[in-house]
């Protein structure tokens, strides 16, 4: 079951949320992690685009892989 709630947030938090495709899911996941004191990060916590962008920024990947990732990110 879901409920619609309104909360006041700092501007930097609103900016973070504006980059998320599913804001409700992002907030629910973050609150649950805080409630359970979960501090480790899992690759499943990130979208495919975020993972690809992080991989593309690495210096040790080949030019071919970088090109493929860039092509996927620009679609």
HELIX and SHEET records of a PDB file:
HELIX    1   1 UNK A   11  UNK A   18  1                                   8    
HELIX    2   2 UNK A   23  UNK A   35  1                                  13    
HELIX    3   3 UNK A   43  UNK A   45  5                                   3    
HELIX    4   4 UNK A   48  UNK A   56  1                                   9    
HELIX    5   5 UNK A   63  UNK A   73  1                                  11    
END                                                                             
